[in-house]
């Protein structure tokens, strides 16, 4: 029996035509080839958002990411705050300076049972209510 290689000796394409012996042949290229030409309808139908920009990204100077702290975190971290110098015990109440600590806003999640005098730039109504119920109050910096 004659081998396949012997059969195609002298043949340039071994019976495969001009391109089908190569990787990307007869399929119109590999990957994204032809999306603006012969694969344009496929692209429009199945990948309509493939080209161009989509969406909107706000300018960074407009975005403000506030550093926040919950009321429960305030009570949990009182001892470490006192060690680091952010909180001082004055009489029955503990005076906490969140501005010095770098916290922008106090949030009202959790419980607080200690009388705390908090210096913070901004706070929610719930946080203010919980701190005042525990016997403390919130101060705004000037």
C-alpha positions, 0 to 999 in steps of 0.5 A: 500500500502506498503511504500518504506522504508518497501520494502527495510528493510534489504537491504543494498543498497535499490536497488541502487547497490554498489555506486550509492547512494553516491554523487560521484558514477557512475560518476567516482568521483567528480571534478578533480578526475580521470584526470590521469586515467579514465577521461584522454581522456576528460582532453586531449581533453577539458583541454589540458593546465590543468596540468603544467606550461605555459608561461613565466614571466620575472625576476623582475630585468629585468623589469623596470617600469618608472615613467612618466609624460605628458607635459600637466600634467606638466602645470596643476601641476605647482602651486602645484610643486611650493608650494612643492618646485619642481619648482622655478620661475626664470625670465620669465621661471619656472625651474622644477626639475622632478628628485627630484620629482621622475619622470623618463621620460617626455612624449609628450601628451597634450599641454604646453604654459608656458616657462619651464626649465625641469630637467629630466633623459629622455624624448621623442622627442615630449616632447622636441619639445613641451617644446622648442616651448613654449620657454623652454628647457630640461636639463639632470642631470649629 
